[in-house]
Amino acid sequence: MKFKTREDIEATLEQVFEAVSDFDGMERAALRRGAQVMRTDDLTVPGQGMAWHTTFQYRNRTRTADMLLKTYDAPHQIELFSKVSGIEATVDVELMSLSRNRTRMTMSLDMRPRTIPARLLLQSMKLARASLLKRYRQRVAKYAQSIEHRYRTTVHPNR
């Protein structure tokens, strides 16, 4: 099952990439939501090969996820691979400069089942695909707005 959307952001390519690749900030956000996050690599700077192991509650069950940063092509692309409860998911973020202060972000999520229960879960998700796609697009749009807001407040504080 694949979801894909794109958003145009009023910020430079470098600023959007900086926000999208703020892995420390994403770790802190997951911790605030109750997840346990542990880095499993020994890299000192962000790059290909970063890995995490997380544990979190979802639908009254404890889930574990292993994530690996497969592609880190600054400032154009990030690809994150994860395994969660029999589902392998790939999140791909591509950035393209439209002008000096405008960037197009294309974000896609591709999920593939690797177990029978995961196949059943994805099959039920396919029935609700329209509403899930709508929520996915709304969340990506909200994230793009937060990046835009961060840029406006740091460069143009009067806007």
MARMIVO-881281 format. One record per atom (N, C-alpha, C): residue number from 0; atom name; x negated, y negated, z negated. Coordinates in nm, 3 decimals, always signed. Atoms other than C-alpha are relative to their C-alpha. Example, Ala and Ser with C-alpha at 12.3 -4.5 7.8 and 13.67 -1.06 7.14 Angstrom:
BEGIN
<0,'N',<-0.089,+0.119,+0.000>> <0,'CA',<-1.230,+0.450,-0.780>> <0,'C',<-0.090,-0.120,+0.000>> <1,'N',<+0.082,+0.119,+0.006>> <1,'CA',<-1.367,+0.106,-0.714>> <1,'C',<+0.077,-0.109,-0.073>> 
***
This chain:
BEGIN
<0,'N',<-0.085,+0.116,+0.000>> <0,'CA',<+0.000,+0.000,+0.000>> <0,'C',<-0.090,-0.123,+0.000>> <1,'N',<+0.085,+0.116,-0.015>> <1,'CA',<-0.143,-0.334,+0.100>> <1,'C',<+0.082,-0.129,-0.012>> <2,'N',<-0.058,+0.133,+0.012>> <2,'CA',<-0.058,-0.691,-0.001>> <2,'C',<-0.105,-0.098,+0.050>> <3,'N',<+0.094,+0.098,-0.050>> <3,'CA',<-0.214,-0.990,+0.172>> <3,'C',<+0.068,-0.136,+0.006>> <4,'N',<-0.051,+0.136,-0.006>> <4,'CA',<-0.170,-1.365,+0.146>> <4,'C',<-0.117,-0.096,+0.019>> <5,'N',<+0.104,+0.101,-0.013>> <5,'CA',<-0.358,-1.684,+0.219>> <5,'C',<+0.051,-0.133,-0.051>> <6,'N',<-0.031,+0.130,+0.056>> <6,'CA',<-0.369,-2.024,+0.058>> <6,'C',<-0.107,-0.100,+0.046>> <7,'N',<+0.093,+0.107,-0.031>> <7,'CA',<-0.525,-2.352,+0.166>> <7,'C',<-0.020,-0.083,-0.126>> <8,'N',<+0.034,+0.066,+0.126>> <8,'CA',<-0.704,-2.522,-0.122>> <8,'C',<-0.074,-0.129,+0.030>> <9,'N',<+0.062,+0.131,-0.017>> <9,'CA',<-0.801,-2.888,-0.143>> <9,'C',<-0.126,-0.007,-0.087>> <10,'N',<+0.130,-0.002,+0.068>> <10,'CA',<-1.163,-2.825,-0.252>> <10,'C',<-0.102,+0.052,+0.100>> <11,'N',<+0.104,-0.046,-0.092>> <11,'CA',<-1.496,-2.750,-0.088>> <11,'C',<-0.016,+0.152,-0.010>> <12,'N',<+0.024,-0.144,-0.004>> <12,'CA',<-1.596,-2.397,+0.006>> <12,'C',<-0.081,+0.045,-0.122>> <13,'N',<+0.086,-0.036,+0.112>> <13,'CA',<-1.865,-2.391,-0.263>> <13,'C',<+0.076,-0.005,-0.133>> <14,'N',<-0.076,+0.011,+0.125>> <14,'CA',<-1.626,-2.507,-0.536>> <14,'C',<+0.100,+0.114,-0.014>> <15,'N',<-0.095,-0.110,+0.006>> <15,'CA',<-1.366,-2.245,-0.447>> <15,'C',<-0.074,+0.130,-0.030>> <16,'N',<+0.077,-0.122,+0.027>> <16,'CA',<-1.632,-1.972,-0.440>> <16,'C',<-0.046,+0.004,-0.146>> <17,'N',<+0.041,+0.006,+0.141>> <17,'CA',<-1.759,-2.088,-0.778>> <17,'C',<+0.113,+0.042,-0.092>> <18,'N',<-0.115,-0.036,+0.082>> <18,'CA',<-1.409,-2.057,-0.922>> <18,'C',<+0.036,+0.148,+0.014>> <19,'N',<-0.036,-0.139,-0.025>> <19,'CA',<-1.341,-1.719,-0.760>> <19,'C',<-0.103,+0.096,-0.060>> <20,'N',<+0.105,-0.086,+0.052>> <20,'CA',<-1.673,-1.580,-0.881>> <20,'C',<-0.036,-0.032,-0.145>> <21,'N',<+0.021,+0.028,+0.143>> <21,'CA',<-1.639,-1.701,-1.242>> <21,'C',<+0.035,+0.125,-0.080>> <22,'N',<-0.027,-0.128,+0.063>> <22,'CA',<-1.666,-1.350,-1.383>> <22,'C',<+0.006,-0.010,-0.152>> <23,'N',<-0.005,+0.019,+0.145>> <23,'CA',<-1.736,-1.467,-1.739>> <23,'C',<+0.136,-0.054,-0.042>> <24,'N',<-0.132,+0.056,+0.029>> <24,'CA',<-1.415,-1.671,-1.734>> <24,'C',<+0.109,+0.105,+0.013>> <25,'N',<-0.100,-0.107,-0.018>> <25,'CA',<-1.218,-1.373,-1.604>> <25,'C',<-0.008,+0.102,-0.114>> <26,'N',<+0.015,-0.091,+0.115>> <26,'CA',<-1.363,-1.152,-1.880>> <26,'C',<+0.067,-0.061,-0.124>> <27,'N',<-0.062,+0.066,+0.117>> <27,'CA',<-1.258,-1.408,-2.145>> <27,'C',<+0.152,+0.001,+0.012>> <28,'N',<-0.146,-0.001,-0.019>> <28,'CA',<-0.907,-1.429,-1.993>> <28,'C',<+0.057,+0.138,-0.029>> <29,'N',<-0.047,-0.137,+0.029>> <29,'CA',<-0.871,-1.048,-2.009>> <29,'C',<-0.005,+0.028,-0.149>> <30,'N',<+0.010,-0.019,+0.145>> <30,'CA',<-0.991,-1.048,-2.371>> <30,'C',<+0.112,-0.072,-0.073>> <31,'N',<-0.111,+0.075,+0.062>> <31,'CA',<-0.733,-1.316,-2.460>> <31,'C',<+0.132,+0.073,+0.015>> <32,'N',<-0.124,-0.074,-0.024>> <32,'CA',<-0.462,-1.090,-2.315>> <32,'C',<+0.001,+0.136,-0.070>> <33,'N',<+0.002,-0.122,+0.078>> <33,'CA',<-0.568,-0.802,-2.539>> <33,'C',<-0.078,+0.116,+0.061>> <34,'N',<+0.079,-0.107,-0.061>> <34,'CA',<-0.785,-0.599,-2.303>> <34,'C',<-0.138,+0.007,-0.065>> <35,'N',<+0.138,-0.017,+0.044>> <35,'CA',<-1.121,-0.460,-2.405>> <35,'C',<-0.084,+0.010,+0.127>> <36,'N',<+0.082,+0.007,-0.121>> <36,'CA',<-1.386,-0.545,-2.145>> <36,'C',<-0.145,+0.021,-0.038>> <37,'N',<+0.141,-0.026,+0.026>> <37,'CA',<-1.739,-0.409,-2.133>> <37,'C',<-0.074,+0.003,+0.134>> <38,'N',<+0.085,-0.004,-0.120>> <38,'CA',<-2.002,-0.484,-1.869>> <38,'C',<-0.083,+0.128,-0.005>> <39,'N',<+0.074,-0.125,-0.003>> <39,'CA',<-2.168,-0.161,-1.759>> <39,'C',<-0.124,-0.007,+0.089>> <40,'N',<+0.120,+0.016,-0.081>> <40,'CA',<-2.444,-0.302,-1.539>> <40,'C',<-0.102,-0.080,-0.079>> <41,'N',<+0.104,+0.078,+0.069>> <41,'CA',<-2.767,-0.476,-1.632>> <41,'C',<-0.048,-0.117,+0.084>> <42,'N',<+0.036,+0.116,-0.081>> <42,'CA',<-2.766,-0.760,-1.378>> <42,'C',<+0.004,-0.127,-0.084>> <43,'N',<+0.004,+0.126,+0.076>> <43,'CA',<-2.859,-1.103,-1.513>> <43,'C',<+0.066,-0.114,+0.075>> <44,'N',<-0.070,+0.102,-0.080>> <44,'CA',<-2.708,-1.306,-1.226>> <44,'C',<+0.113,+0.069,+0.076>> <45,'N',<-0.110,-0.061,-0.075>> <45,'CA',<-2.379,-1.250,-1.043>> <45,'C',<-0.048,+0.054,+0.135>> <46,'N',<+0.039,-0.058,-0.127>> <46,'CA',<-2.418,-1.019,-0.747>> <46,'C',<+0.057,+0.138,+0.018>> <47,'N',<-0.047,-0.132,-0.034>> <47,'CA',<-2.338,-0.694,-0.576>> <47,'C',<-0.053,+0.101,-0.101>> <48,'N',<+0.039,-0.101,+0.097>> <48,'CA',<-2.341,-0.405,-0.820>> <48,'C',<+0.048,-0.029,-0.142>> <49,'N',<-0.056,+0.028,+0.132>> <49,'CA',<-2.179,-0.580,-1.118>> <49,'C',<+0.111,+0.102,-0.026>> <50,'N',<-0.100,-0.102,+0.032>> <50,'CA',<-1.955,-0.331,-1.300>> <50,'C',<+0.056,-0.025,-0.140>> <51,'N',<-0.070,+0.016,+0.127>> <51,'CA',<-1.702,-0.333,-1.584>> <51,'C',<+0.079,+0.127,-0.031>> <52,'N',<-0.091,-0.103,+0.048>> <52,'CA',<-1.512,-0.079,-1.792>> <52,'C',<+0.099,-0.071,-0.092>> <53,'N',<-0.101,+0.067,+0.081>> <53,'CA',<-1.184,-0.203,-1.937>> <53,'C',<+0.104,+0.099,-0.050>> <54,'N',<-0.110,-0.075,+0.058>> <54,'CA',<-0.913,-0.063,-2.158>> <54,'C',<+0.110,-0.100,-0.035>> <55,'N',<-0.110,+0.093,+0.024>> <55,'CA',<-0.569,-0.223,-2.179>> <55,'C',<+0.132,+0.077,-0.012>> <56,'N',<-0.133,-0.057,+0.015>> <56,'CA',<-0.205,-0.154,-2.263>> <56,'C',<+0.085,-0.043,+0.119>> <57,'N',<-0.093,+0.031,-0.108>> <57,'CA',<+0.042,-0.131,-1.975>> <57,'C',<+0.114,+0.102,-0.006>> <58,'N',<-0.119,-0.084,+0.013>> <58,'CA',<+0.397,+0.006,-2.007>> <58,'C',<-0.016,+0.102,-0.113>> <59,'N',<+0.014,-0.079,+0.122>> <59,'CA',<+0.327,+0.135,-2.358>> <59,'C',<-0.100,+0.115,+0.009>> <60,'N',<+0.106,-0.101,-0.009>> <60,'CA',<+0.028,+0.341,-2.247>> <60,'C',<-0.134,-0.070,+0.010>> <61,'N',<+0.135,+0.054,-0.011>> <61,'CA',<-0.343,+0.281,-2.280>> <61,'C',<-0.057,+0.042,+0.134>> <62,'N',<+0.058,-0.024,-0.133>> <62,'CA',<-0.500,+0.250,-1.937>> <62,'C',<-0.147,-0.037,-0.003>> <63,'N',<+0.140,+0.036,-0.016>> <63,'CA',<-0.864,+0.243,-1.841>> <63,'C',<-0.026,-0.032,+0.146>> <64,'N',<+0.035,+0.039,-0.136>> <64,'CA',<-1.014,+0.079,-1.537>> <64,'C',<-0.151,-0.014,+0.009>> <65,'N',<+0.141,+0.019,-0.032>> <65,'CA',<-1.360,+0.097,-1.389>> <65,'C',<-0.005,-0.085,+0.125>> <66,'N',<+0.006,+0.093,-0.113>> <66,'CA',<-1.446,-0.192,-1.159>> <66,'C',<-0.144,-0.019,+0.044>> <67,'N',<+0.131,+0.018,-0.059>> <67,'CA',<-1.738,-0.247,-0.925>> <67,'C',<+0.006,-0.110,+0.105>> <68,'N',<+0.008,+0.106,-0.100>> <68,'CA',<-1.832,-0.556,-0.728>> <68,'C',<-0.078,+0.055,+0.119>> <69,'N',<+0.062,-0.064,-0.117>> <69,'CA',<-1.899,-0.405,-0.384>> <69,'C',<-0.066,-0.102,+0.093>> <70,'N',<+0.053,+0.101,-0.091>> <70,'CA',<-1.956,-0.725,-0.184>> <70,'C',<-0.004,-0.134,-0.071>> <71,'N',<+0.017,+0.133,+0.058>> <71,'CA',<-2.091,-1.058,-0.303>> <71,'C',<-0.078,-0.081,+0.104>> <72,'N',<+0.059,+0.076,-0.109>> <72,'CA',<-2.155,-1.273,+0.004>> <72,'C',<+0.033,-0.147,-0.021>> <73,'N',<-0.025,+0.140,+0.032>> <73,'CA',<-2.179,-1.628,-0.131>> <73,'C',<-0.021,-0.087,+0.124>> <74,'N',<-0.128,+0.035,+0.062>> <74,'CA',<-1.990,-1.846,-0.044>> <74,'C',<+0.121,+0.045,+0.081>> <75,'N',<-0.107,-0.038,-0.092>> <75,'CA',<-1.769,-1.645,+0.191>> <75,'C',<+0.087,+0.117,-0.043>> <76,'N',<-0.080,-0.119,+0.027>> <76,'CA',<-1.655,-1.312,+0.048>> <76,'C',<-0.040,+0.067,-0.131>> <77,'N',<+0.017,-0.085,+0.118>> <77,'CA',<-1.610,-1.106,-0.267>> <77,'C',<+0.093,+0.119,+0.018>> <78,'N',<-0.083,-0.120,-0.007>> <78,'CA',<-1.486,-0.747,-0.269>> <78,'C',<-0.020,+0.078,-0.129>> <79,'N',<+0.002,-0.070,+0.127>> <79,'CA',<-1.398,-0.571,-0.593>> <79,'C',<+0.075,+0.132,+0.014>> <80,'N',<-0.060,-0.133,-0.006>> <80,'CA',<-1.328,-0.197,-0.612>> <80,'C',<+0.031,+0.045,-0.142>> <81,'N',<-0.034,-0.047,+0.135>> <81,'CA',<-1.143,-0.046,-0.909>> <81,'C',<+0.076,+0.132,+0.008>> <82,'N',<-0.074,-0.124,+0.018>> <82,'CA',<-1.005,+0.286,-1.029>> <82,'C',<+0.081,-0.013,-0.127>> <83,'N',<-0.089,+0.011,+0.115>> <83,'CA',<-0.702,+0.275,-1.258>> <83,'C',<+0.105,+0.110,+0.011>> <84,'N',<-0.104,-0.103,+0.010>> <84,'CA',<-0.493,+0.579,-1.352>> <84,'C',<+0.028,+0.070,+0.132>> <85,'N',<-0.019,-0.074,-0.124>> <85,'CA',<-0.547,+0.768,-1.028>> <85,'C',<+0.022,-0.085,+0.123>> <86,'N',<-0.016,+0.091,-0.113>> <86,'CA',<-0.516,+0.462,-0.806>> <86,'C',<-0.133,-0.069,+0.025>> <87,'N',<+0.118,+0.075,-0.039>> <87,'CA',<-0.812,+0.322,-0.618>> <87,'C',<+0.048,-0.127,+0.069>> <88,'N',<-0.043,+0.128,-0.054>> <88,'CA',<-0.768,-0.047,-0.545>> <88,'C',<-0.121,-0.083,+0.043>> <89,'N',<+0.104,+0.090,-0.049>> <89,'CA',<-0.976,-0.291,-0.344>> <89,'C',<+0.061,-0.139,+0.011>> <90,'N',<-0.041,+0.139,-0.009>> <90,'CA',<-0.938,-0.666,-0.388>> <90,'C',<-0.105,-0.071,+0.085>> <91,'N',<+0.092,+0.068,-0.091>> <91,'CA',<-1.092,-0.865,-0.104>> <91,'C',<+0.039,-0.148,+0.006>> <92,'N',<-0.022,+0.145,-0.004>> <92,'CA',<-1.127,-1.244,-0.125>> <92,'C',<-0.094,-0.056,+0.107>> <93,'N',<+0.078,+0.061,-0.107>> <93,'CA',<-1.241,-1.421,+0.192>> <93,'C',<+0.026,-0.149,+0.000>> <94,'N',<-0.010,+0.146,-0.001>> <94,'CA',<-1.311,-1.793,+0.207>> <94,'C',<-0.051,-0.054,+0.133>> <95,'N',<+0.040,+0.063,-0.125>> <95,'CA',<-1.329,-2.009,+0.517>> <95,'C',<+0.021,-0.150,-0.012>> <96,'N',<-0.008,+0.144,+0.008>> <96,'CA',<-1.401,-2.379,+0.534>> <96,'C',<+0.083,-0.053,+0.117>> <97,'N',<-0.082,+0.061,-0.105>> <97,'CA',<-1.130,-2.568,+0.725>> <97,'C',<-0.048,-0.141,+0.031>> <98,'N',<+0.060,+0.132,-0.015>> <98,'CA',<-1.286,-2.910,+0.669>> <98,'C',<-0.093,-0.019,-0.119>> <99,'N',<+0.097,+0.023,+0.107>> <99,'CA',<-1.529,-3.071,+0.428>> <99,'C',<+0.061,+0.027,-0.138>> <100,'N',<-0.065,-0.015,+0.132>> <100,'CA',<-1.278,-3.068,+0.139>> <100,'C',<+0.122,+0.091,+0.004>> <101,'N',<-0.115,-0.091,-0.008>> <101,'CA',<-1.035,-2.795,+0.245>> <101,'C',<-0.051,+0.140,+0.033>> <102,'N',<+0.045,-0.139,-0.014>> <102,'CA',<-1.084,-2.419,+0.215>> <102,'C',<+0.119,+0.092,+0.008>> <103,'N',<-0.104,-0.102,-0.009>> <103,'CA',<-0.867,-2.129,+0.321>> <103,'C',<-0.048,+0.125,-0.073>> <104,'N',<+0.028,-0.121,+0.076>> <104,'CA',<-0.861,-1.839,+0.077>> <104,'C',<+0.098,+0.109,+0.045>> <105,'N',<-0.082,-0.116,-0.036>> <105,'CA',<-0.734,-1.503,+0.206>> <105,'C',<-0.028,+0.108,-0.102>> <106,'N',<+0.016,-0.100,+0.105>> <106,'CA',<-0.673,-1.251,-0.069>> <106,'C',<+0.086,+0.122,+0.035>> <107,'N',<-0.075,-0.122,-0.029>> <107,'CA',<-0.576,-0.890,-0.004>> <107,'C',<-0.025,+0.103,-0.109>> <108,'N',<+0.005,-0.107,+0.099>> <108,'CA',<-0.505,-0.599,-0.235>> <108,'C',<+0.044,+0.128,+0.070>> <109,'N',<-0.030,-0.127,-0.064>> <109,'CA',<-0.516,-0.244,-0.100>> <109,'C',<-0.007,+0.109,-0.105>> <110,'N',<-0.006,-0.106,+0.101>> <110,'CA',<-0.406,+0.041,-0.328>> <110,'C',<+0.023,+0.135,+0.066>> <111,'N',<-0.012,-0.135,-0.055>> <111,'CA',<-0.448,+0.410,-0.252>> <111,'C',<+0.008,+0.101,-0.115>> <112,'N',<-0.013,-0.100,+0.107>> <112,'CA',<-0.327,+0.701,-0.469>> <112,'C',<-0.102,+0.112,+0.017>> <113,'N',<+0.093,-0.112,-0.002>> <113,'CA',<-0.571,+0.976,-0.563>> <113,'C',<+0.052,+0.118,-0.081>> <114,'N',<-0.062,-0.110,+0.076>> <114,'CA',<-0.341,+1.187,-0.785>> <114,'C',<+0.149,+0.003,+0.033>> <115,'N',<-0.144,-0.013,-0.025>> <115,'CA',<+0.018,+1.311,-0.763>> <115,'C',<+0.079,-0.106,-0.078>> <116,'N',<-0.075,+0.105,+0.070>> <116,'CA',<+0.145,+1.079,-1.043>> <116,'C',<-0.023,-0.140,+0.061>> <117,'N',<+0.028,+0.129,-0.064>> <117,'CA',<-0.028,+0.785,-0.871>> <117,'C',<+0.078,-0.013,+0.130>> <118,'N',<-0.076,+0.001,-0.126>> <118,'CA',<+0.137,+0.880,-0.542>> <118,'C',<+0.148,-0.031,-0.028>> <119,'N',<-0.139,+0.028,+0.037>> <119,'CA',<+0.478,+0.879,-0.715>> <119,'C',<+0.017,-0.146,-0.041>> <120,'N',<-0.007,+0.140,+0.040>> <120,'CA',<+0.405,+0.539,-0.870>> <120,'C',<-0.001,-0.092,+0.121>> <121,'N',<+0.006,+0.085,-0.119>> <121,'CA',<+0.307,+0.386,-0.537>> <121,'C',<+0.123,+0.016,+0.087>> <122,'N',<-0.123,-0.021,-0.077>> <122,'CA',<+0.610,+0.543,-0.371>> <122,'C',<+0.114,-0.083,-0.057>> <123,'N',<-0.105,+0.081,+0.061>> <123,'CA',<+0.838,+0.373,-0.621>> <123,'C',<-0.028,-0.149,+0.021>> <124,'N',<+0.035,+0.140,-0.027>> <124,'CA',<+0.648,+0.047,-0.568>> <124,'C',<+0.039,-0.039,+0.142>> <125,'N',<-0.037,+0.029,-0.139>> <125,'CA',<+0.717,+0.073,-0.195>> <125,'C',<+0.148,-0.038,+0.010>> <126,'N',<-0.142,+0.033,+0.000>> <126,'CA',<+1.089,+0.061,-0.273>> <126,'C',<+0.024,-0.145,-0.043>> <127,'N',<-0.012,+0.137,+0.049>> <127,'CA',<+1.037,-0.272,-0.449>> <127,'C',<-0.102,-0.092,+0.066>> <128,'N',<+0.108,+0.072,-0.067>> <128,'CA',<+0.780,-0.398,-0.198>> <128,'C',<+0.029,-0.149,+0.019>> <129,'N',<-0.032,+0.140,-0.028>> <129,'CA',<+0.960,-0.722,-0.110>> <129,'C',<-0.016,-0.087,-0.125>> <130,'N',<+0.010,+0.079,+0.123>> <130,'CA',<+0.986,-0.840,-0.470>> <130,'C',<-0.144,-0.002,-0.052>> <131,'N',<+0.139,-0.004,+0.043>> <131,'CA',<+0.631,-0.727,-0.552>> <131,'C',<-0.087,-0.092,+0.085>> <132,'N',<+0.074,+0.089,-0.089>> <132,'CA',<+0.494,-0.910,-0.247>> <132,'C',<+0.028,-0.146,-0.034>> <133,'N',<-0.036,+0.137,+0.038>> <133,'CA',<+0.682,-1.223,-0.350>> <133,'C',<-0.073,-0.041,-0.127>> <134,'N',<+0.070,+0.031,+0.125>> <134,'CA',<+0.536,-1.208,-0.703>> <134,'C',<-0.150,-0.012,+0.022>> <135,'N',<+0.142,+0.006,-0.032>> <135,'CA',<+0.188,-1.140,-0.564>> <135,'C',<-0.034,-0.134,+0.064>> <136,'N',<+0.025,+0.128,-0.067>> <136,'CA',<+0.209,-1.444,-0.336>> <136,'C',<+0.015,-0.117,-0.095>> <137,'N',<-0.017,+0.107,+0.098>> <137,'CA',<+0.337,-1.662,-0.619>> <137,'C',<-0.120,-0.009,-0.094>> <138,'N',<+0.116,+0.000,+0.091>> <138,'CA',<+0.049,-1.558,-0.847>> <138,'C',<-0.125,-0.053,+0.070>> <139,'N',<+0.116,+0.050,-0.075>> <139,'CA',<-0.212,-1.622,-0.577>> <139,'C',<+0.015,-0.151,+0.023>> <140,'N',<-0.023,+0.143,-0.020>> <140,'CA',<-0.053,-1.962,-0.504>> <140,'C',<-0.026,-0.077,-0.129>> <141,'N',<+0.025,+0.064,+0.129>> <141,'CA',<-0.061,-2.049,-0.875>> <141,'C',<-0.150,-0.005,-0.029>> <142,'N',<+0.144,-0.004,+0.019>> <142,'CA',<-0.427,-1.944,-0.892>> <142,'C',<-0.069,-0.104,+0.089>> <143,'N',<+0.055,+0.100,-0.092>> <143,'CA',<-0.506,-2.159,-0.586>> <143,'C',<+0.025,-0.141,-0.052>> <144,'N',<-0.031,+0.131,+0.057>> <144,'CA',<-0.332,-2.455,-0.752>> <144,'C',<-0.089,-0.030,-0.119>> <145,'N',<+0.087,+0.023,+0.115>> <145,'CA',<-0.540,-2.407,-1.066>> <145,'C',<-0.141,-0.036,+0.046>> <146,'N',<+0.131,+0.034,-0.056>> <146,'CA',<-0.859,-2.415,-0.857>> <146,'C',<+0.003,-0.144,+0.051>> <147,'N',<-0.016,+0.136,-0.052>> <147,'CA',<-0.734,-2.730,-0.683>> <147,'C',<+0.003,-0.101,-0.114>> <148,'N',<-0.011,+0.090,+0.115>> <148,'CA',<-0.648,-2.890,-1.018>> <148,'C',<-0.137,-0.018,-0.066>> <149,'N',<+0.134,+0.008,+0.059>> <149,'CA',<-0.993,-2.807,-1.156>> <149,'C',<-0.089,-0.092,+0.083>> <150,'N',<+0.080,+0.086,-0.089>> <150,'CA',<-1.152,-2.975,-0.854>> <150,'C',<+0.042,-0.146,-0.013>> <151,'N',<-0.049,+0.139,+0.007>> <151,'CA',<-0.932,-3.285,-0.875>> <151,'C',<-0.040,-0.067,-0.130>> <152,'N',<+0.031,+0.063,+0.129>> <152,'CA',<-1.000,-3.341,-1.244>> <152,'C',<-0.149,-0.025,-0.017>> <153,'N',<+0.145,+0.022,+0.016>> <153,'CA',<-1.378,-3.309,-1.208>> <153,'C',<-0.054,-0.103,+0.097>> <154,'N',<+0.051,+0.093,-0.101>> <154,'CA',<-1.425,-3.514,-0.889>> <154,'C',<+0.081,-0.128,+0.005>> <155,'N',<-0.089,+0.115,-0.008>> <155,'CA',<-1.122,-3.743,-0.882>> <155,'C',<+0.086,-0.006,-0.127>> <156,'N',<-0.075,-0.006,+0.124>> <156,'CA',<-1.013,-3.793,-1.245>> <156,'C',<+0.126,-0.086,+0.000>> <157,'N',<-0.118,+0.087,-0.002>> <157,'CA',<-0.754,-4.061,-1.151>> <157,'C',<+0.116,+0.057,+0.078>> <158,'N',<-0.108,-0.060,-0.081>> <158,'CA',<-0.548,-3.829,-0.926>> <158,'C',<+0.096,+0.074,-0.085>> 
***
